[in-house]
């Protein structure tokens, strides 16, 4: 069985390397304590947004699957299921955006 590596994987690797590389690039111009702290801020930002995006994707997938399963079982209920599903997806996405905001704030502390 072959494992297929997608472009999303490479985008995530590039994002992590960029965040970690920025702390290393500026390490020479600051004291060692600041460089060490920046390294941990970069790691926290990268892991925070990665975990939030993965959790949001799983949550949105499960919500959409449950709504589609309900519509498949009872096509007449599609009007009643559509609005709560969209509202739930928007709330899940807002949590991911909050995680992005916190990651950007951590990145700004560097």
C-alpha positions in Angstrom: 0.0 0.0 0.0 1.4 3.3 -1.1 1.0 6.5 0.9 0.1 9.5 -1.3 1.6 12.8 -0.2 -0.7 15.6 -1.1 0.0 19.3 -1.7 -1.6 20.1 1.6 1.1 18.2 3.4 3.8 20.1 1.6 2.1 23.4 2.4 2.0 22.4 6.1 5.7 21.5 6.0 6.6 24.8 4.3 4.6 26.7 6.9 6.3 25.0 9.8 9.8 25.5 8.3 9.1 29.1 7.6 7.9 29.8 11.2 10.9 27.9 12.7 13.3 29.3 10.2 12.4 32.9 11.0 13.5 32.5 14.6 16.8 31.0 13.5 17.4 33.8 11.0 17.0 36.5 13.7 18.9 34.6 16.4 22.2 36.2 15.7 21.0 39.7 16.3 19.4 39.1 19.7 20.5 37.6 23.0 20.3 33.8 23.4 17.4 34.0 25.9 15.3 35.9 23.4 16.2 33.5 20.6 15.2 30.5 22.7 11.9 32.2 23.6 11.2 33.0 19.9 11.8 29.4 19.0 9.1 28.3 21.4 6.7 31.0 20.2 7.1 29.9 16.6 6.6 26.2 17.5 3.5 27.1 19.6 2.1 29.2 16.7 2.7 26.5 14.2 1.3 23.6 16.3 -1.6 25.7 17.5 -2.9 26.5 14.0 -2.2 23.0 12.8 -4.1 21.3 15.5 -7.0 23.8 15.2 -7.2 23.4 11.4 -7.2 19.6 11.8 -9.8 19.7 14.5 -12.0 22.1 12.5 -11.7 20.0 9.4 -12.8 16.8 11.3 -15.7 18.7 13.0 -16.9 20.2 9.7 -16.6 16.8 8.0 -18.6 15.1 10.7 -21.3 17.8 10.7 -21.7 17.7 6.9 -21.8 13.9 6.9 -24.4 13.8 9.6 -26.5 16.4 7.8 -26.2 14.6 4.5 -27.1 11.3 6.2 -30.2 12.9 7.6 -31.2 14.3 4.2 -30.6 10.9 2.6 -32.9 9.2 5.1 -35.6 11.9 4.9 -35.3 14.1 1.8 -38.2 16.2 3.0 -36.2 17.5 6.0 -33.5 19.1 3.9 -34.9 22.6 4.4 -34.9 22.1 8.2 -31.4 20.6 8.2 -29.6 23.1 5.9 -29.7 26.2 8.1 -28.5 24.6 11.3 -25.8 22.8 9.4 -24.5 26.1 7.9 -24.7 27.8 11.3 -22.7 24.9 12.9 -20.1 25.0 10.1 -19.7 28.8 10.6 -19.2 28.4 14.3 -16.6 25.7 13.8 -14.8 27.9 11.3 -14.9 30.8 13.8 -13.0 28.7 16.3 -10.3 28.0 13.7 -10.1 31.7 12.9 -9.6 32.4 16.7 -6.7 29.9 16.7 -5.2 31.7 13.7 -5.5 35.0 15.6 -3.8 33.6 18.6 -1.0 32.1 16.4 -0.5 35.5 14.8 -0.3 37.1 18.2 2.3 34.6 19.3 4.2 35.2 16.0 4.0 38.9 16.7 5.8 38.5 20.1 8.9 37.3 18.3 
